[in-house]
Amino acid sequence: MICNIVRIKEEVPSIPSTLHTARAERIEDASIVDKGEFYEVVRNITFSSVSTAAGFVMGRAANGWIEWKNDEGKTLDQVERKNVA
C-alpha cells in the first residue's frame, strides 16, 4: 500500500502517544515534508499494521481495515479479508 500524502496535519487531543511520536520523528528525519495544507511523504515509511499506518495519516486512532479504500470505495477488509474463500 502506498500513500504519498498525509492530508490531515492536525492531531486529535486523544491521539495515542506512539502515533504522535511517530509523526514528530518523521518530520524530524524529513520523511514527511510540510507542504502547507498537508504533509508530503518523501521516503518510504514502514508500519507494523494497517491501522498504525491509517492512524499516522489521520492523526488519530484508526481501524485501517475500514479506513483504507481503493478507487472503487471498497475497504481493505472487503478486498483482502472477505475475498479469501
HELIX and SHEET records of a PDB file:
HELIX    1   1 SER A   17  GLU A   28  1                                  12    
HELIX    2   2 VAL A   50  MET A   58  1                                   9    
HELIX    3   3 GLY A   64  GLU A   67  1                                   4    
HELIX    4   4 LEU A   76  LEU A   76  1                                   1    
HELIX    5   5 ASP A   77  ARG A   81  3                                   5    
SHEET    1   A 3 ILE A   5  VAL A   6  0                                        
SHEET    2   A 3 TYR A  39  VAL A  41 -1                                        
SHEET    3   A 3 ILE A  32  ASP A  34 -1                                        
END                                                                             
